[in-house]
Amino acid sequence: MNKTAINKNRKRQSLNLHQRIVKFKAKEPEIANYLLALKWIGNQGSHSNIELSKKELVDAYKILEVSLIDLYDKTRLEVNKLTKKINKNKKHKIKTASKVG
């Protein structure tokens, strides 16, 4: 995702984190919502007089973990594809190694 954009004056301008998350929402809406929640938790921890509780910190790590899994782990996509193929063919074709005799 780009960290800059062209503004209305045709000048390149840096995008802040919130703007980048909003742009990312067009591509990955669910993950963008996760990242936005993380941003709010991070802001509270960084810019507030109130410290984050252990529960809030654990919640942030859970959100981060699911975000990373959804972004990079393609297992669910592969399983969905495989499931559709099996259900369409009504069987699972197992490829076996040919026997050398």
N, C-alpha and C positions, 0 to 999 in steps of 0.2 A: 504494500500500500504506500502510495506517495506521501511524503511528509510535507510537500508543498503543493500549492495550487495557484493558478492565475486569478488575480482578483479583478474587480470590475474596472480598475484603471489599467488593466493589462500588465500588471507587475506581478512577479513571482512573490508569493507570500508563504511563510511557514504556517503549517496547520498545527494547532495545539492538539493535545491528546483527545479531548472531547470531540473536536471536529473530525479527527481521523477515525474515531470509533463510529461516529455518525455516518461517515462515508463507507466504512466497512459493513455497516448494517445492510446496505443494498445487496451485498454479496452473501453474507452470513448473518442473518438477523438474530438467530438464537444466541450464537456465540458473541455477537456484538452486545447483546443485553447482559451476558455474563461479564464481559469486559467493562461495561459501564458500571455495573455493581462493584466490581473490583476497584474502579477509579474512585467511586464515592467512599469506599472503605479506606483506600489509600489516602485520600484527601483528609478524611477525618483523623487518621493516624498521624499525618504530617503537618496539617495546618490548624489543628484544634488544640485547645488546652486540655481536652478530655482524652485520656489514654484509651486505646482499644482494649477490650477485655480479651481474655484467652478464648472465649467462645467466638467473638467477632474475628479474631485472628484465624481460628480453626475454620470458620465459615469461609473466610477469604481463600484459604488454601484449598478447600473443597471446590470452590468455584473455579479457581485457577486450574486444578487438576482436571476437572471435567472439560474446561475450555481447551486445554492442551490435547486431551484425548480426542475430542471432537474435531479439532483442527488437523491433527497429525496421524491418528490411528485409523486406518482405513478398514479395519476388521469388520466393523458393522456394515459398511458398504459392500464388502466382498460377500458377507453372509447373506445380505439382502438379495444380491445378484444371484448367488447360488440357489437360494430358496425359490426365487422366481423361476429359475431354469428347471429345478426339480419339479415344482408344482405344474409348470407348463408341460413337461414331458411325462409327468406322473411316475417318474423313476429317476434314480441316480445312476448315472453311467460311471462305473469304476474302471479306470484304466489300469491294467496290470502290465507288469514287465513281460515281454515275450520270453518264452522258455527257450533256452539254448540246449539243444539235445544232441 
